[in-house]
Amino acid sequence: MGAGIGHFLATAFGRNQDDVKALLAAGAGAGLATAFSAPCAGAIFVLEELVRRFDTRITITTLCASGSAIAVARILLGNGPDFQLEPLPYSGFGTVPIFLVLGAVTGLMGIAYNHVLLGALTAAERLGRWFSGDVRAATVGAAVGLLAWFAPGLVGGGDAITQHTLAGGDSMMLVSGVFLVRFALGPVSYATGTPGGLFAPMLVLGAQSGLVLGTLFCRWFPYVAERPAAFAIVGMAAFFTAVVRAPVTGIILVTEMTGSFTLLLPMLLACFAAMTVPTLLGDPPIYDSLRQPAARQR
């Protein structure tokens, strides 16, 4: 939506091609900033993922658009990060191996998620020979609606699930079950072709996988004095990095959404591992695969 607004304004005022690209990118960054209350992440995502280089004109317009967008949003919605949790202490040096392992395991999960997502898109394309897009969307919508009737907490964007996960109030069996449902539900819903995104579902899965893995690590290594919420937050950044391959965006996005500046070092370590594992295994970033329809035939 943000990109569409930027493109509309650029064409309405008769701007040249360079200005159209700059305003389109700025609108995309502003949309992301507003949706997740993360102004810096919106601008960084444009440069790291969309443009993939430092461009002075796009940087200026994106920073201005993201800043003004979040200013208006906070006037209307109030200040504060998206997720509320108690301040977390800085992590000790002894947890470095733990967060590296967390990132490596999350990297494998990211590869699996990319393959499930692309597989769902491929299956939807094949079903398109017999069923129209409207029929597929209606079928998936009916199934999700039925799920929402019996378990309303499992559906939706996922902010409520993430907030509940960060609070750490559920058993690991329940968190694992919700993780598996959301792991399949996200790709199936995305494959319908209806408007939607990947960011919020990825954050849900990252928080849940981080919480489960962190709880296991704390049981296996009692000396690890970390709160479960710390692993959930780091898992959010690591899973985002594993899927999208935009580690700076992932770190800044999660930091702004949670206000957990004390976890920058663990997030850096986990995102390093989550970025390295898929890269070494030759798995492309999800947006690269989505730009190339032939890649979905793998």
Secondary structure, DSSP 8 states (H G I E B T S, - for coil): -HHHHHHHHHHHTT--HHHHHHHHHHHHHHHHHHHHT-HHHHHHHIIIIII-S--HHHHHHHHHHHHHHHHHHHHHH-SS-SS---------GGGHHHHHHHHHHHHHHHHHHHHHHHHHHHHHHHHTTTS-HHHHHHHHHHHHHHHHHH-GGGSSSSHHHHHHHHHT-S-HHHHHHHHHHHHHHHHHHHTT-SS--SHHHHHHHHHHHHHHHHHHHHHH-TT----HHHHHHHHHHHHHHHHH--HHHHHHHHHHHH--GGGHHHHHHHHHHHHHHHHHTT---HHHHHH-GGGGG-
